[in-house]
Amino acid sequence: MKNVKKEHLQSKICLVCLKPFSWRKKWAKNWGDVKYCSDRCRREKQSKSD
């Protein structure tokens, strides 16, 4: 993902808030496993499933 303009980054839809979010460097190693746009959405999903 080096030298890619921001408007050309990969994106996904968050499973909780249904908003699009873009690739981030911190997700480079596990982009395939990323499902939520934030920790807040990840926690919300876990609390709804309990």
Protein Blocks (a to p, Z undefined) as FASTA:
>chain_A
ZZiafklpccdddfklopacdddfklmmmmmmpmbfbfklmmmmmmmmZZ
